[in-house]
Amino acid sequence: MDMALESNEEKLQFLIKKHFKLSQKKLANDFGFTEIEMSKIVNNQEKKLKNIHLLGFCYLHDVPYEIFENKKINTEEKIKKVLESHQRSKEIEIFNDKNHISKRLIGIWYAYFYPGSSFGNIYCIETTIHPNFSVSDENGNYGEVLVGELQSVLIKKAINSKNFISILFDNADVGFKLFHFSMLSKRNQVKREMCNFGFFSKEKISLELAEQILGEKKNVQLKMDCDFKERVAEYGAMLIK
């Protein structure tokens, strides 16, 4: 018989005890509470259970908040179906909802990296990530941020060459005012692919300090070997004969 779960307290207890089978100690550690306090919250003693606790549980264990919000989801079986549907959608979609990272990422950043040319100073490019996750920079390039579960990628279209510039970074690092990225682009002069390791900073810093942080150019930049590109082209031509 499918058990009826009328209150959020009952739904939470089902998820904790039957679905995830979480110990009181594990749950208390996750929330940063004592086991006694956690027990009062879970069992809604003295009306301790609040929406903030439900939201926290959903965030920690990847549970759709809809389960607590929708009164029609009122049995164990219905909750299981919502969880299964949520899991299936995650397996299909590689990019996630952006809310969990938005407050930390939106705003003005300064990107520092070495130029592809042997001449010239380190680049410092002011880049703005807008509330809708579109991107623009001081050179007129534009694009968007695609947020994944652990990593995100910022893709820009170069206004002059029309080539893409992709910048990959770890979501966990965005909470810091300075974090590193991996950038793949084409050199404007010779159209060779190039990988640059650089960093974003929330504050504008001197190029001298940026150089100290980046280290030697040879360690943070890789340019495509033209011989490799030629070998790929030659062997590709053989395959279509």
Backbone as CSV, one residue per row, in Angstrom:
resi,resn,N_x,N_y,N_z,CA_x,CA_y,CA_z,C_x,C_y,C_z
1,MET,0.847,-1.207,0.000,0.000,0.000,0.000,0.878,1.251,0.000
2,ASP,0.581,2.187,-0.898,1.365,3.408,-0.995,1.029,4.336,0.165
3,MET,2.069,4.687,0.946,1.861,5.488,2.145,1.547,6.939,1.793
4,ALA,0.522,7.487,2.446,0.168,8.888,2.249,1.092,9.767,3.086
5,LEU,1.561,10.845,2.469,2.447,11.789,3.149,1.846,13.181,2.987
6,GLU,1.158,13.625,3.992,0.401,14.875,3.868,1.240,16.110,4.196
7,SER,2.171,15.979,5.134,2.935,17.152,5.571,4.366,17.111,5.051
8,ASN,5.006,18.259,5.048,6.405,18.325,4.639,7.300,17.556,5.613
9,GLU,6.901,17.529,6.855,7.638,16.757,7.858,7.656,15.275,7.481
10,GLU,6.513,14.746,7.069,6.427,13.330,6.680,7.223,13.060,5.400
11,LYS,7.174,13.991,4.459,7.934,13.837,3.220,9.434,13.833,3.509
12,LEU,9.856,14.749,4.377,11.270,14.839,4.724,11.741,13.566,5.417
13,GLN,10.941,13.048,6.319,11.322,11.824,7.031,11.406,10.633,6.087
14,PHE,10.505,10.567,5.118,10.577,9.488,4.120,11.887,9.569,3.347
15,LEU,12.231,10.775,2.895,13.463,10.955,2.115,14.701,10.605,2.939
16,ILE,14.698,11.028,4.203,15.869,10.787,5.063,15.992,9.316,5.443
17,LYS,14.920,8.736,5.929,14.995,7.398,6.525,14.863,6.262,5.510
18,LYS,13.997,6.432,4.512,13.733,5.332,3.585,14.475,5.470,2.256
19,HIS,14.452,6.682,1.702,15.039,6.831,0.371,16.566,6.938,0.424
20,PHE,17.074,7.928,1.172,18.524,8.110,1.247,19.172,7.317,2.376
21,LYS,18.337,6.929,3.376,18.828,6.164,4.532,19.997,6.871,5.204
22,LEU,19.748,8.113,5.571,20.774,8.944,6.197,20.741,8.792,7.711
23,SER,21.903,8.709,8.307,21.970,8.659,9.771,21.784,10.067,10.325
24,GLN,21.360,10.134,11.576,21.170,11.435,12.224,22.500,12.188,12.310
25,LYS,23.588,11.434,12.522,24.907,12.050,12.625,25.322,12.675,11.290
26,LYS,25.121,11.920,10.185,25.478,12.431,8.860,24.671,13.684,8.536
27,LEU,23.397,13.644,8.821,22.523,14.782,8.527,22.943,16.007,9.330
28,ALA,23.250,15.792,10.617,23.675,16.899,11.481,24.979,17.510,10.981
29,ASN,25.912,16.672,10.544,27.190,17.169,10.017,26.982,17.985,8.749
30,ASP,26.071,17.514,7.865,25.788,18.226,6.622,25.274,19.639,6.889
31,PHE,24.423,19.765,7.899,23.804,21.055,8.201,24.619,21.892,9.181
32,GLY,25.571,21.262,9.867,26.360,21.984,10.860,25.627,22.176,12.167
33,PHE,24.663,21.269,12.476,23.921,21.319,13.729,24.360,20.174,14.637
34,THR,23.943,20.241,15.898,24.113,19.090,16.786,23.048,18.052,16.428
35,GLU,23.284,16.813,16.809,22.316,15.761,16.509,20.978,16.032,17.201
36,ILE,21.037,16.591,18.406,19.795,16.891,19.150,18.985,17.959,18.404
37,GLU,19.674,19.005,17.961,18.993,20.083,17.234,18.451,19.581,15.908
38,MET,19.224,18.723,15.242,18.798,18.176,13.956,17.554,17.316,14.131
39,SER,17.506,16.549,15.221,16.345,15.700,15.502,15.086,16.542,15.710
40,LYS,15.246,17.657,16.386,14.098,18.547,16.620,13.578,19.122,15.305
41,ILE,14.503,19.450,14.398,14.109,20.025,13.110,13.386,18.988,12.265
42,VAL,13.983,17.797,12.136,13.408,16.736,11.301,12.029,16.325,11.805
43,ASN,11.876,16.243,13.120,10.598,15.825,13.706,9.662,16.997,13.981
44,ASN,10.096,18.191,13.577,9.307,19.415,13.712,8.864,19.677,15.149
45,GLN,9.736,19.361,16.078,9.437,19.669,17.476,9.517,21.176,17.689
46,GLU,8.564,21.698,18.437,8.483,23.137,18.705,8.424,23.937,17.392
47,LYS,7.902,23.281,16.339,7.778,23.890,15.001,9.125,24.411,14.494
48,LYS,10.150,23.584,14.695,11.522,23.954,14.303,11.750,23.859,12.794
49,LEU,10.973,23.005,12.108,11.182,22.786,10.684,10.715,24.003,9.882
50,LYS,11.649,24.630,9.156,11.357,25.813,8.354,11.677,25.546,6.878
51,ASN,11.170,26.435,6.030,11.449,26.303,4.585,12.941,26.315,4.284
52,ILE,13.697,27.083,5.071,15.138,27.172,4.844,15.803,25.811,5.038
53,HIS,15.265,24.995,5.955,15.813,23.652,6.171,15.473,22.743,4.997
54,LEU,14.276,22.881,4.477,13.869,22.076,3.319,14.698,22.449,2.095
55,LEU,14.906,23.745,1.898,15.723,24.198,0.772,17.164,23.701,0.903
56,GLY,17.671,23.743,2.139,19.024,23.246,2.389,19.142,21.760,2.109
57,PHE,18.148,21.003,2.509,18.156,19.557,2.265,18.116,19.278,0.758
58,CYS,17.278,20.024,0.044,17.163,19.844,-1.406,18.489,20.146,-2.100
59,TYR,19.176,21.193,-1.634,20.455,21.556,-2.234,21.515,20.491,-1.966
60,LEU,21.587,20.012,-0.719,22.620,19.047,-0.329,22.441,17.689,-0.990
61,HIS,21.183,17.306,-1.241,20.935,15.955,-1.742,20.278,15.943,-3.126
62,ASP,20.324,17.081,-3.806,19.834,17.185,-5.181,18.400,16.684,-5.311
63,VAL,17.540,17.256,-4.489,16.120,16.893,-4.477,15.307,18.072,-5.016
64,PRO,14.399,17.865,-5.957,13.560,18.972,-6.446,12.678,19.527,-5.326
65,TYR,12.703,20.831,-5.142,11.895,21.453,-4.087,10.406,21.287,-4.356
66,GLU,10.081,20.980,-5.586,8.686,20.743,-5.975,8.022,19.712,-5.074
67,ILE,8.780,18.752,-4.564,8.236,17.697,-3.697,7.578,18.298,-2.471
68,PHE,8.172,19.336,-1.913,7.613,19.970,-0.715,6.601,21.057,-1.070
69,GLU,6.747,21.599,-2.250,5.908,22.733,-2.662,4.544,22.283,-3.193
70,ASN,4.525,21.123,-3.851,3.313,20.635,-4.509,2.545,19.667,-3.604
71,LYS,1.364,20.073,-3.175,0.568,19.245,-2.265,0.051,17.965,-2.928
72,LYS,0.046,17.942,-4.273,-0.409,16.746,-4.979,0.625,15.622,-4.943
73,ILE,1.866,15.979,-4.653,2.901,14.948,-4.478,2.823,14.495,-3.022
74,ASN,1.923,13.581,-2.750,1.571,13.272,-1.361,1.656,11.783,-1.004
75,THR,2.410,11.009,-1.800,2.640,9.603,-1.458,4.100,9.250,-1.735
76,GLU,4.546,8.157,-1.151,5.922,7.707,-1.365,6.173,7.428,-2.847
77,GLU,5.187,6.822,-3.503,5.342,6.458,-4.903,5.471,7.693,-5.785
78,LYS,4.690,8.711,-5.504,4.755,9.945,-6.291,6.101,10.648,-6.098
79,ILE,6.611,10.621,-4.876,7.920,11.219,-4.614,9.000,10.476,-5.382
80,LYS,8.930,9.160,-5.386,9.905,8.347,-6.120,9.880,8.673,-7.610
81,LYS,8.699,8.860,-8.162,8.576,9.180,-9.585,9.183,10.537,-9.907
82,VAL,8.979,11.521,-9.021,9.573,12.845,-9.225,11.096,12.746,-9.185
83,LEU,11.623,11.968,-8.246,13.078,11.798,-8.130,13.651,11.083,-9.355
84,GLU,12.939,10.071,-9.835,13.391,9.331,-11.022,13.389,10.235,-12.252
85,SER,12.332,11.051,-12.387,12.234,11.975,-13.523,13.343,13.013,-13.460
86,HIS,13.629,13.480,-12.262,14.694,14.466,-12.067,16.046,13.885,-12.453
87,GLN,16.274,12.633,-12.083,17.539,11.978,-12.402,17.693,11.767,-13.909
88,ARG,16.591,11.377,-14.557,16.630,11.174,-16.018,16.948,12.478,-16.744
89,SER,16.345,13.575,-16.282,16.583,14.872,-16.929,18.027,15.304,-16.760
90,LYS,18.647,14.950,-15.634,20.052,15.286,-15.411,20.959,14.503,-16.344
91,GLU,20.568,13.271,-16.630,21.382,12.435,-17.507,21.342,12.936,-18.948
92,ILE,20.224,13.593,-19.309,20.073,14.108,-20.674,20.735,15.471,-20.807
93,GLU,20.504,16.355,-19.834,21.016,17.720,-19.905,22.397,17.808,-19.270
94,ILE,23.374,18.307,-19.998,24.705,18.447,-19.417,24.901,19.818,-18.789
95,PHE,24.020,20.776,-19.117,24.122,22.090,-18.509,22.982,22.273,-17.518
96,ASN,23.301,22.901,-16.388,22.398,22.973,-15.250,21.759,24.347,-15.088
97,ASP,20.816,24.376,-14.139,20.240,25.646,-13.722,21.358,26.525,-13.168
98,LYS,21.309,27.811,-13.460,22.423,28.691,-13.125,22.290,29.350,-11.757
99,ASN,21.174,29.142,-11.067,20.926,29.893,-9.838,21.986,29.674,-8.770
100,HIS,22.541,28.446,-8.706,23.471,28.142,-7.627,24.809,28.866,-7.772
101,ILE,25.076,29.432,-8.925,26.369,30.075,-9.144,26.228,31.550,-9.508
102,SER,24.987,32.007,-9.717,24.753,33.329,-10.298,25.313,34.470,-9.460
103,LYS,25.096,34.462,-8.159,25.512,35.584,-7.319,27.026,35.748,-7.319
104,ARG,27.732,34.646,-7.449,29.192,34.704,-7.401,29.806,35.077,-8.743
105,LEU,29.108,34.759,-9.824,29.709,34.897,-11.150,29.347,36.195,-11.862
106,ILE,28.148,36.699,-11.629,27.682,37.891,-12.343,28.479,39.123,-11.912
107,GLY,28.871,39.923,-12.902,29.598,41.148,-12.602,30.771,41.346,-13.552
108,ILE,31.659,42.248,-13.173,32.834,42.567,-13.993,34.037,41.771,-13.496
109,TRP,34.737,41.142,-14.452,35.966,40.403,-14.158,37.072,40.895,-15.096
110,TYR,38.302,40.715,-14.666,39.454,41.055,-15.503,40.208,39.768,-15.824
111,ALA,40.310,39.454,-17.121,40.988,38.239,-17.570,42.441,38.555,-17.894
112,TYR,43.358,37.770,-17.319,44.796,37.971,-17.554,45.386,36.719,-18.191
113,PHE,46.126,36.905,-19.300,46.799,35.796,-19.968,47.829,36.368,-20.942
114,TYR,48.745,35.502,-21.384,49.788,35.935,-22.314,49.223,36.037,-23.738
115,PRO,49.715,36.992,-24.540,49.286,37.097,-25.945,49.889,35.965,-26.769
116,GLY,49.259,35.662,-27.905,49.789,34.643,-28.797,51.056,35.090,-29.486
117,SER,51.176,36.382,-29.700,52.355,36.942,-30.356,53.554,36.906,-29.416
118,SER,54.736,36.887,-29.997,55.963,36.944,-29.200,56.201,38.346,-28.655
119,PHE,55.418,39.299,-29.149,55.601,40.695,-28.751,54.357,41.166,-27.979
120,GLY,54.505,42.220,-27.232,53.356,42.797,-26.541,53.256,42.369,-25.090
121,ASN,52.455,43.143,-24.350,52.277,42.901,-22.923,51.238,41.830,-22.659
122,ILE,51.190,41.407,-21.419,50.139,40.501,-20.968,48.787,41.169,-21.220
123,TYR,47.827,40.382,-21.662,46.481,40.917,-21.869,45.759,41.080,-20.533
124,CYS,45.048,42.170,-20.409,44.092,42.383,-19.318,42.794,42.816,-19.987
125,ILE,41.814,41.926,-20.023,40.572,42.204,-20.748,39.398,42.261,-19.767
126,GLU,38.779,43.436,-19.696,37.604,43.598,-18.833,36.431,42.837,-19.450
127,THR,35.881,41.927,-18.679,34.807,41.049,-19.160,33.615,41.150,-18.225
128,THR,32.437,41.356,-18.793,31.221,41.499,-17.973,30.300,40.306,-18.200
129,ILE,29.920,39.658,-17.096,28.915,38.590,-17.136,27.614,39.191,-16.627
130,HIS,26.623,39.282,-17.500,25.369,39.956,-17.191,24.401,39.018,-16.455
131,PRO,23.350,39.575,-15.818,22.407,38.745,-15.059,21.752,37.628,-15.865
132,ASN,21.616,37.794,-17.185,21.044,36.721,-18.014,22.121,35.761,-18.535
133,PHE,23.344,35.914,-18.001,24.497,35.073,-18.332,25.016,35.291,-19.755
134,SER,24.605,36.388,-20.389,25.297,36.793,-21.607,26.616,37.445,-21.190
135,VAL,27.539,37.513,-22.130,28.891,37.999,-21.829,29.301,39.045,-22.860
136,SER,29.980,40.066,-22.419,30.569,41.047,-23.331,31.911,41.470,-22.752
137,ASP,32.820,41.893,-23.643,34.095,42.393,-23.128,34.441,43.723,-23.784
138,GLU,35.514,44.348,-23.310,35.867,45.690,-23.739,36.283,45.757,-25.208
139,ASN,36.573,44.600,-25.819,36.973,44.566,-27.226,35.788,44.362,-28.172
140,GLY,34.586,44.278,-27.601,33.398,44.097,-28.434,33.032,42.654,-28.685
141,ASN,33.802,41.707,-28.132,33.437,40.296,-28.259,32.228,40.003,-27.375
142,TYR,31.438,39.006,-27.731,30.217,38.733,-26.983,29.934,37.224,-26.964
143,GLY,29.130,36.785,-26.003,28.820,35.361,-25.908,27.939,35.057,-24.710
144,GLU,28.161,33.879,-24.096,27.355,33.471,-22.944,28.107,32.460,-22.100
145,VAL,27.597,32.239,-20.882,28.164,31.240,-19.978,27.222,30.047,-19.915
146,LEU,27.764,28.845,-20.097,27.015,27.605,-19.950,27.487,26.927,-18.669
147,VAL,26.550,26.719,-17.734,26.900,26.226,-16.403,26.663,24.728,-16.311
148,GLY,27.705,23.978,-15.962,27.593,22.550,-15.741,27.546,22.231,-14.262
149,GLU,27.557,20.954,-13.933,27.457,20.538,-12.534,28.712,20.930,-11.755
150,LEU,29.883,20.674,-12.311,31.142,20.968,-11.629,31.961,22.038,-12.341
151,GLN,31.770,22.149,-13.644,32.521,23.122,-14.426,31.581,23.939,-15.299
152,SER,32.060,25.098,-15.715,31.301,25.942,-16.633,32.211,26.394,-17.757
153,VAL,31.590,26.791,-18.869,32.370,27.270,-20.003,31.788,28.599,-20.484
154,LEU,32.674,29.552,-20.666,32.307,30.864,-21.202,32.705,30.853,-22.676
155,ILE,31.723,31.043,-23.546,31.987,31.027,-24.985,31.739,32.424,-25.560
156,LYS,32.770,32.957,-26.203,32.643,34.269,-26.843,32.891,34.139,-28.341
157,LYS,32.262,35.016,-29.099,32.522,35.103,-30.532,33.345,36.357,-30.777
158,ALA,34.513,36.164,-31.386,35.379,37.309,-31.660,34.743,38.191,-32.733
159,ILE,34.584,39.462,-32.437,33.840,40.357,-33.324,34.531,40.541,-34.680
160,ASN,35.852,40.439,-34.719,36.581,40.643,-35.976,36.725,39.354,-36.785
161,SER,37.262,38.318,-36.167,37.532,37.073,-36.889,36.310,36.160,-36.978
162,LYS,35.318,36.366,-36.111,34.114,35.527,-36.016,34.418,34.141,-35.446
163,ASN,35.649,33.923,-34.985,35.999,32.646,-34.365,35.493,32.592,-32.928
164,PHE,35.355,31.376,-32.399,34.945,31.201,-31.012,36.156,31.227,-30.088
165,ILE,35.913,31.721,-28.894,36.883,31.664,-27.796,36.178,30.950,-26.653
166,SER,36.729,29.838,-26.196,36.082,29.095,-25.098,36.966,29.124,-23.862
167,ILE,36.359,29.438,-22.733,37.085,29.560,-21.464,36.432,28.616,-20.454
168,LEU,37.184,27.629,-19.990,36.679,26.608,-19.070,37.202,26.869,-17.663
169,PHE,36.310,26.742,-16.650,36.745,26.943,-15.265,35.907,26.087,-14.320
170,ASP,36.396,25.871,-13.122,35.704,25.070,-12.110,34.736,25.943,-11.317
171,ASN,33.514,25.468,-11.142,32.509,26.235,-10.393,32.942,26.506,-8.954
172,ALA,33.635,25.535,-8.358,34.036,25.676,-6.954,34.989,26.844,-6.746
173,ASP,35.697,27.251,-7.802,36.683,28.331,-7.675,36.070,29.722,-7.771
174,VAL,34.826,29.794,-8.246,34.216,31.099,-8.529,33.969,31.895,-7.256
175,GLY,33.907,31.217,-6.122,33.713,31.919,-4.853,34.902,32.781,-4.454
176,PHE,36.054,32.545,-5.080,37.239,33.349,-4.796,37.277,34.572,-5.709
177,LYS,37.991,35.590,-5.301,38.087,36.814,-6.114,39.066,36.658,-7.263
178,LEU,39.806,35.547,-7.268,40.753,35.289,-8.343,40.775,33.782,-8.579
179,PHE,40.558,33.357,-9.832,40.576,31.926,-10.129,41.089,31.697,-11.546
180,HIS,41.648,30.512,-11.776,42.290,30.231,-13.059,41.294,29.665,-14.078
181,PHE,41.671,29.728,-15.344,40.848,29.168,-16.411,41.744,28.574,-17.493
182,SER,41.141,27.769,-18.361,41.803,27.242,-19.561,41.076,27.837,-20.760
183,MET,41.813,28.438,-21.669,41.189,29.117,-22.814,41.701,28.537,-24.128
184,LEU,40.778,28.200,-25.003,41.125,27.711,-26.340,40.657,28.741,-27.363
185,SER,41.561,29.157,-28.243,41.219,30.180,-29.237,42.131,30.018,-30.446
186,LYS,41.942,30.896,-31.441,42.822,30.935,-32.606,43.613,32.238,-32.592
187,ARG,44.869,32.146,-32.951,45.673,33.360,-33.061,45.187,34.173,-34.255
188,ASN,45.029,35.449,-34.057,44.491,36.301,-35.123,45.399,36.358,-36.344
189,GLN,46.714,36.335,-36.114,47.640,36.561,-37.216,47.779,35.333,-38.119
190,VAL,47.919,34.141,-37.528,48.229,32.953,-38.326,47.157,31.864,-38.238
191,LYS,46.077,32.119,-37.526,44.931,31.206,-37.443,45.287,29.838,-36.856
192,ARG,46.309,29.785,-36.022,46.653,28.534,-35.358,45.936,28.443,-34.016
193,GLU,45.410,27.242,-33.713,44.785,27.053,-32.414,45.821,27.202,-31.297
194,MET,45.335,27.699,-30.186,46.232,27.955,-29.062,45.486,27.752,-27.755
195,CYS,46.159,27.126,-26.789,45.594,26.977,-25.442,46.364,27.884,-24.496
196,ASN,45.637,28.725,-23.796,46.222,29.624,-22.803,45.659,29.303,-21.430
197,PHE,46.513,29.219,-20.431,46.054,29.168,-19.051,46.188,30.578,-18.490
198,GLY,45.102,31.085,-17.935,45.109,32.427,-17.385,44.280,32.478,-16.126
199,PHE,43.912,33.687,-15.714,43.071,33.796,-14.521,42.156,35.012,-14.614
200,PHE,41.011,34.894,-13.948,40.077,35.998,-13.772,40.328,36.627,-12.405
201,SER,40.215,37.944,-12.345,40.322,38.649,-11.069,39.152,39.608,-10.923
202,LYS,38.585,39.664,-9.733,37.489,40.601,-9.481,38.004,42.038,-9.436
203,GLU,39.282,42.184,-9.096,39.880,43.513,-9.022,40.965,43.630,-10.079
204,LYS,41.115,44.818,-10.631,42.157,45.057,-11.623,43.506,45.139,-10.909
205,ILE,44.475,44.380,-11.411,45.791,44.363,-10.790,46.843,44.801,-11.810
206,SER,48.042,45.085,-11.355,49.095,45.528,-12.261,49.560,44.364,-13.137
207,LEU,50.080,44.689,-14.317,50.584,43.640,-15.213,51.815,42.958,-14.622
208,GLU,52.562,43.687,-13.795,53.734,43.094,-13.136,53.302,41.988,-12.176
209,LEU,52.257,42.266,-11.404,51.750,41.255,-10.475,51.129,40.092,-11.248
210,ALA,50.411,40.405,-12.337,49.805,39.356,-13.164,50.877,38.422,-13.711
211,GLU,52.002,38.992,-14.105,53.098,38.175,-14.637,53.663,37.250,-13.570
212,GLN,53.746,37.741,-12.343,54.222,36.907,-11.244,53.272,35.737,-11.006
213,ILE,51.967,36.002,-11.090,50.969,34.956,-10.858,50.984,33.936,-11.993
214,LEU,51.091,34.410,-13.232,51.087,33.512,-14.388,52.345,32.662,-14.463
215,GLY,53.473,33.235,-14.106,54.727,32.511,-14.238,55.256,32.582,-15.666
216,GLU,56.122,31.649,-16.020,56.730,31.672,-17.349,55.725,31.337,-18.437
217,LYS,55.831,32.051,-19.533,54.896,31.893,-20.651,54.887,30.468,-21.186
218,LYS,56.048,29.851,-21.275,56.146,28.507,-21.849,55.380,27.470,-21.030
219,ASN,55.111,27.787,-19.769,54.406,26.836,-18.898,52.891,27.018,-18.913
220,VAL,52.418,28.117,-19.480,50.973,28.384,-19.443,50.401,28.663,-20.825
221,GLN,51.149,28.295,-21.875,50.638,28.500,-23.232,51.103,27.366,-24.142
222,LEU,50.182,26.874,-24.945,50.497,25.813,-25.904,49.920,26.189,-27.263
223,LYS,50.790,26.246,-28.290,50.344,26.558,-29.643,50.340,25.296,-30.485
224,MET,49.346,25.200,-31.382,49.275,24.013,-32.222,50.522,23.865,-33.085
225,ASP,51.017,22.636,-33.158,52.135,22.294,-34.031,51.608,22.210,-35.464
226,CYS,52.120,23.049,-36.340,51.634,23.053,-37.732,51.884,21.720,-38.430
227,ASP,52.965,21.038,-38.049,53.241,19.726,-38.639,52.138,18.730,-38.278
228,PHE,51.638,18.821,-37.045,50.543,17.941,-36.618,49.298,18.199,-37.461
229,LYS,48.962,19.466,-37.659,47.792,19.828,-38.468,47.945,19.310,-39.897
230,GLU,49.165,19.375,-40.442,49.420,18.901,-41.791,49.278,17.382,-41.876
231,ARG,49.775,16.670,-40.848,49.672,15.204,-40.845,48.209,14.761,-40.793
232,VAL,47.402,15.444,-39.980,45.975,15.120,-39.898,45.307,15.328,-41.250
233,ALA,45.624,16.442,-41.922,45.034,16.750,-43.231,45.433,15.714,-44.279
234,GLU,46.706,15.323,-44.262,47.191,14.352,-45.242,46.542,12.993,-45.045
235,TYR,46.459,12.543,-43.785,45.879,11.233,-43.535,44.373,11.257,-43.787
236,GLY,43.726,12.380,-43.482,42.294,12.524,-43.760,42.008,12.433,-45.245
237,ALA,42.894,13.014,-46.059,42.724,12.952,-47.508,42.864,11.515,-48.021
238,MET,43.731,10.717,-47.378,43.901,9.313,-47.763,42.627,8.509,-47.511
239,LEU,41.935,8.815,-46.447,40.748,8.035,-46.048,39.574,8.225,-46.990
240,ILE,39.523,9.356,-47.690,38.354,9.597,-48.568,38.614,9.153,-49.993
241,LYS,39.789,8.582,-50.248,40.062,8.104,-51.624,39.396,6.761,-51.869
